[in-house]
Amino acid sequence: MLNDTFTVADYLLTRLKQLDVTELFQIPGDYVKNFTQALEKFDSIETIGTSNELDASYAADAYGRTRGLSAVSLQYGVSTFSALNAVAGAYVESSPMVVISATPGANDRKIGSMYNVLYHHSTGNLKADQEIFDHVTVASETLSTSVGAAKKIDKLLIAAITHKKPVYIACYSEVWGEPCKRPSKKKLEPKLKKSKQDALLNAVNQAWTQITTAKQPMIFAGVEVLRHDLSGLLQKLIDASGFIYTTTSLGKTVLDEKGDKFIGTYADAASIDNVKNYVEKSDCFLTLGTLITDDYLWFVENKYSDMVMATTTEIRAGYFTYQDVTMKDFMEALLERFENSKSYPLKNIAPAQPKYPEPWQSSSDSKYNDKPETITFNRFFQHTVKHIEDNNLWDTINLTFGVSSAMYVATNIYGMKQNSFISSAAWQCIGYETGAALGAQLGSKKQSWTIAGDGGFMMICQSLSTLARYNVNSVIFVMNNQVYAIEQVFVDVDAFCPQGKFDKFDNLPKWDYMALAKAYGANGYQANTIKELNQVLENLQTAKSDKPTLVEVLIPEKDLAGQMKNLTPQVMNCKK
């Protein structure tokens, strides 16, 4: 600790350690030096210095999803603005993160005012950072003095762990180094909100009427259940009701997927047929913690009135909405109804868990039927998932995805463990996955396997260097087809026809990935065929390493996964 004085920085770090934050991602800077110097000397929190702001913030996002809270320290202006995209994704997808920064101090501000000096990294509006971050955080604070700092820090941290979203804290540059009292040894707890009983009763009565008159009800679970530690309560609802359940792509692995009643992830048109068919036939959806995005337009347009919906912001049954009712209280009240009802579980209505069908060969691009050694998106997952299952790896790995063709194909995976599918499925950020690998592995203590599009990897490839620097043995599969395939699908799907052409802006440069791996200090493999892919997977199993591994997977430019073809609103018209 600086000069043996307990400081404002030490106070925040102590509170973070109490909340099980044992790694903190950092970009240094002069304004924030009092915080970063305190961090260097602070016991029990390791400083993770990253290559750039997105690397740090994507990692912090994934760490928050797997650990329950994360922190990232950034320089004022040039650094915080660069990280804004990642923090916005954490806000949308409910990942609790503390964004730490510092601004020009009191003396700087006096000089600036007196002599009309524009301080470096500033737009001229010294409140700009906080004003911008107000839009992507649930609480923000800029401390101009150490007076009252402890109370304000506690309030921010409680907001982060209560809402499971980012918060922003900055200090005048000198304040991080000013004396501060020590926190109590009792760690902070989320703020619990209780429902108004009349409103709760009305909501449950309306929902119960809708549920009990349905012929084929089901549960549609989402990410908020996972973030707010309600997965155990969800499992009790499934057991008590007997309902089949599905999840959104973002909510995938809200529970262990081999649990009773799971039919597979519902990704609208990218879903396998048995999931789509069951959803289409269902007439009541107990929708819990689910963030409905425009990936689910068919569902909203066709099933809106059939939804009984509970999120952290809304309780709705059909077209009736209810205020002052929490998701947790609503779920508990419904569970009590199910447990006390003689009609449930609905053994005659909700069928037993169906056998999960083969999801890969039937969705693979038929253009390559006569080329069995060619790796397609679906064949990659067919063989990779088989390897994982054959070697019982689901307990020891997680998968990270940005938005890409691979992410939509991967929603068809079945059998993953709780909280092991980490994706940018709602914010839909290209490149998220490679930066997220570091935070996901450090946060979960499980090895991260990242499946990255080549375009996404090019955006954030420096993350491989950070993984190597800290001996984190994540595996990064780069699906190399040299195009932004996911963009082209929605621009003009006919480009995937034999005579079709990709738009120039969707073509990518050619990289030497093996040279890149060597330059960054990582292991490198290349897979051109199914045989080579299987050999690489075996090598990953037998060759133990404390370094990250980059695997270049060669995919044909025009491989159009069936899941992606189903997603596009266009009708594919290939001229022979």
PASEPA-652044 format. One record per residue (C-alpha): x, y, z; residue in one letter. Coordinates in steps of 0.001 Angstrom, whole numbers, plus 500000, padded with zeros to 6 digits. Each point is the difference from the previous one (the first is absolute). Layout:
N
XYZA ...
***
This chain:
576
500000500000500000M 501306503461499141L 502190501424502790N 498290497596502426D 496893502186499780T 496669498366499304F 498600501889497004T 496817500347497968V 501539497597497471A 500707497501502777D 496406500272501174Y 498598499112496565L 502494497161499551L 499172498549503419T 496292500045499207R 500646498332496635L 502060497265501643K 497186499376502490Q 497721499462496977L 502398497343498597D 501653502171497351V 503526498551499955T 501124501364496601E 499598503556498723L 500468500936496344F 501967503162499352Q 501129502620497507I 502399502461501726P 499996503790499773G 501265503093501774D 496679501187501419Y 499253496565501468V 503554499355501268K 499050500255503692N 497552497149499511F 502292497825497874T 502916500454502422Q 497757498959502888A 498901496973497970L 503620498969499394E 500598499849503764K 496650498541500998F 500017496405501200D 497601497394498582S 498971501808496802I 502160499300496949E 500499502744497453T 499253498804496455I 501533502466497559G 498396499611496588T 500891501072496479S 497207502535499585N 496731501219501489E 497688497576498199L 502251497112501009D 499721501115503639A 496267500705499941S 498892496902498075Y 502002497980502513A 498377501847502905A 496552499368498506D 500586496226499792A 501591499970503463Y 496891501678501410G 497761497399498358R 501929497106501503T 501148501446503359R 497109502316500890G 501922503302499847L 502985501399498138S 502053503188499875A 501944501827497310V 502259503013500529S 500248502474497126L 501653503325499203Q 497752503039499605Y 498479500862496609G 502094498198497407V 499805496744501933S 496471500101501371T 498552501015496638F 501815497089498328S 498465497602502528A 496470501373499614L 498888497312497518N 500904497177502372A 498362501675502998V 496833500541497967A 499927496280499219G 500375499178503683A 497132502370500762Y 497667498459497417V 500851496419500954E 500101500520503785S 503624499503500949S 500979501767503244P 503170502038499456M 501682502885501833V 501516502493497549V 502753501907501841I 501610503199498757S 501328503433501048A 499624503511498657T 502160503124500060P 500380501001503637G 499020503108501930A 503265501829499201N 499737499116496306D 496489501376499898R 501047503312501576K 502805500403497463I 497673499067497177G 497434502549501102S 502539502753500641M 502005499647496789Y 497443498329497719N 502145496851499736V 498584496897498316L 501322497030501953Y 501124496898498114H 497418497261499385H 497234502539500666S 497283501244497652T 499848503226501999G 497012498699501959N 501545498354503053L 496659498363500787K 499813498308496601A 501215496573501161D 497389499657502707Q 497254501483497829E 500685497444497268I 500317497059502376F 496713500965501641D 498345498430496943H 501620496569500467V 500214499666503782T 497484499777502839V 501956502429502199A 502904502402499544S 502086502281502184E 502921502419499669T 501602500665503383L 501536503449500446S 501044499290503593T 500626497079502313S 497293501320502322V 497108497562499775G 501900497815497504A 499460496751501925A 496233500394500074K 499832500902496314K 502195497038499009I 497793497620501986D 496892501398498339K 501476499441496533L 501095496442500741L 496598499125501457I 498399501318496800A 502261497790497871A 499277496777501906I 496302500827500385T 499262500764496353H 502783497791498554K 501135502805497726K 503007502344499701P 500668503034502182V 502474502842499397Y 502244501645502590I 502630502678499422A 501938502232502372C 501828503256499579Y 503514498655499404S 501283500758503499E 496971498560501816V 500891496346499371W 503111500590502150G 498280501890502824E 499474498401503442P 496805498049500586C 498553497943502818K 500110496216499722R 496832498120499057P 498243497623502336S 500900496332499662K 496447499183498994K 499723499825496221K 497361501993498179L 496728498286499044E 497510500657497186P 497094502232500904K 496872497873500236L 496753501478498776K 496718498472501115K 496799499946497994S 496782501693500993K 497846497080501058Q 496780501112498280D 501813500527496709A 501780496659500351L 496724498175500672L 498331501623496980N 502935499097497746A 500120496384501147V 496214499573499727N 499998501261496412Q 503009497872499105A 498495496922501621W 496789500409498001T 502001500171496798Q 502206497042500924I 497183497690501117T 497869500600496907T 502874499244497626A 500199496705498147K 503770500008499460Q 501789502378502410P 503775500197500199M 502767502004501678I 502192502421498024F 503002500874502199A 502454502841499580G 503248501513501184V 498624502005502932E 499183496769501826V 503674499066499815L 501388503440500869R 497739500435503030H 500764496541501442D 496490498669499387L 500971496857498082S 499176497810503000G 496551501573500216L 499502499436496272L 500841496318500431Q 497406499719502773K 497376501556497707L 500853497506497264I 499755497104502438D 496731501196501541A 498270500839496724S 501305497181497833G 500395502492497151F 502405499579497132I 502393502960499841Y 502256501803497564T 502338503008500218T 501029502958497870T 503461500056498408S 501165502529502604L 498464497881502759G 501488496735498734K 501353497920502932T 497791501704502569V 499886496423501351L 501968496845499236D 498615499033496624E 499688496294500638K 497526500717502754G 496457498728499783D 497617501706497537K 502511502014497919F 499192499784496275I 502838502167498699G 500657503700499535T 497433502045498111Y 501790502271497518A 496920500708497863D 500683498900496404A 503496498759500925A 498503497397502359S 499817496312499237I 496583498854498758D 498758498295503148N 500556503192502036V 498290502195497403K 497087497601499693N 499434499796503751Y 500097503800500338V 497591500442497087E 497493497584501547K 500221501397503528S 497282502371501167D 501466501334503242C 503587501036500745F 501187500513503537L 502719502417498912T 502488500561502825L 502928502418499928G 499934500049496221T 501364502873497938L 497971499989496781I 502014501438497104T 499226500389496308D 501423496512499502D 496598498911501330Y 497653502052497824L 498002496959498880W 499496499006503618F 498891503486501090V 497701500523497033E 498322496612500422N 500177499250503725K 499871503350501810Y 496573499481501559S 500976496455501046D 502878501229502156M 500056500113503778V 503122502116500342M 502141500773503022A 503210502050499755T 501780502398502323T 498077502883498391T 496581498559499154E 497392497468501046I 497413499311497320R 497287497408499427A 498536500256496522G 499344503723499564Y 499813500743503741F 503059501592501618T 500755500289503717Y 502160502490501865Q 501857499532503278D 500428496240499523V 503463498416499929T 500956497072497810M 501198497983502987K 496777500518501977D 497924499179496928F 501899496766499372M 499723498967503650E 496264500702500063A 499463497971496825L 502061497152501448L 497720499944503031E 496962499781497701R 501501497089498102F 500998498152503154E 496563500407501551N 498031499115496881S 498731496470499406K 500208500571496239S 503798500132499886Y 502358498740498854P 498224499867496664L 501004496467499169K 497296499660497373N 500655503371498360I 503726500630500159A 501796497062498398P 503157498441501308A 503211501526498757Q 500306499032496326P 503147498431498643K 502207502741498602Y 500382499473496232P 503159500156497940E 500474503758499411P 503051500202497732W 499937497871496859Q 496467501070499144S 501007503686500240S 503302499777498149S 500275501623496586D 498944497451497366S 502536501439497529K 502647497977501827Y 498221496644500191N 502469498530497539D 502968501454501916K 499934498181503348P 503388501346501129E 499023503657499513T 499399501794503299I 496694501860500089T 498615501909502978F 497711497107500919N 502659497337499469R 502351501970502263F 497476499854502841F 499056496407499206Q 503568498806500555H 500966502477502729T 496933499250502122V 500572496253499548K 503586500453501205H 498804501977503032I 497404497354500862E 502336497054499421D 502556501549502350N 497494501262502601N 501161503597499614L 496729501870500620W 500849500202503712D 503334501710499355T 499443502450497111I 497817502897498951N 499325501331496504L 500130503695499037T 498405501580496932F 499608503382498400G 497302500379497408V 500942497820497031S 498723497108497936S 501699497726502534A 497956501415502887M 496678499270498306Y 501115496508499041V 501261499406503546A 496573500655501500T 499157496486498774N 502501498469502462I 498373497848502668Y 501407498836503319G 502026502983501248M 500429500860503674K 498429502958501762Q 501488503401499084N 502442498583497456S 498637501652496813F 501202503620499999I 498882502059497036S 499211503455498693S 496617498766498811A 498025503180500759A 502546502824499616W 501381497997497057Q 503582501196500025C 502404498622497421I 503323499250501718G 498680499650503548Y 500875496330500240E 503813500209499874T 500215502714502650G 497446498165502121A 502098496820500135A 502399501484502559L 497287501171502389G 497903496870499592A 502938497744500899Q 501254502097502912L 496477500481501319G 498782496413499727S 503327498179500481K 499002497905496982K 501854499925496693Q 498438502273497399S 499461498739496484W 499250502907497689T 498471499596496562I 500734503231498163A 499175501210496550G 503130501104498158D 498651503546499656G 499249500160503709G 503415498605500902F 501712502637497846M 498344502708502093M 501409498782503314I 502868497625499162C 502270501728502548Q 498033498145502687S 502040496941499049L 503089501848501230S 498323500722503358T 499091496327500398L 503620499040499310A 501345502654502368R 498050498553502922Y 500377496311499017N 496273499513499454V 499551496893497847N 496767500949498224S 499384498521496548V 499033502404497196I 498476498371496915F 499995502474497094V 497430499022497386M 501891501238496970N 497875500502496891N 501501503437499220Q 496605501722499973V 497490501584502362Y 497559497195499261A 497440501049502590I 499830503492498487E 499692498667496460Q 497116497708500964V 497844502983500875F 501264502264497184V 499534497553497132D 499751496280500667V 500299499239496284D 503727500670500361A 500201496444501366F 498747498558496699C 502695498376497808P 500090503018497682Q 499352502593502705G 502472502683501028K 500614501500503424F 499841503756500448D 503474501525500130K 499524501280503545F 499391496421501206D 503326498693498696N 502830499662502521L 503788500094499583P 502009496815500112K 501938499475503226W 502748497558500916D 498434498763503229Y 502802497627500885M 502546502831499780A 497668502125502103L 499770497306502672A 503783499785500151K 500373503779500208A 497593500203502925Y 501535497040501846G 497117497562499450A 499815496456498694N 498703499700496452G 498162497341497998Y 498301499977496628Q 497099497765498947A 499226499752496274N 498057496727500124T 497797498017502389I 502915497622500576K 502274502906500946E 497317501492502264L 499652496736501903N 503782499796500347Q 500119503552501359V 497292499151502531L 502031496970501100E 503106502160500297N 498130502439502216L 499097497112502247Q 503468498462500262T 502374502962499662A 499683501786503334K 501074503632499769S 499831503161502071D 499858502083496830K 496952500910497926P 499420498119496778T 498871501538496704L 498310497554497628V 499378501178496449E 497004498094498604V 499669500259496220L 496353500425498965I 498860500439496373P 499104503596499229E 496517499014498847K 499108497563502748D 496494501091500995L 498924498222503166A 496362498955499968G 499425501978503198Q 501126503203498262M 498026499260496859K 496873499639502133N 500652503325501722L 500159502162496915T 496668501567498959P 501027499664496348Q 499196497051497755V 503181498564498563M 499858500050496197N 502960498208498444C 500121500046496205K 501217496807498448K 
***
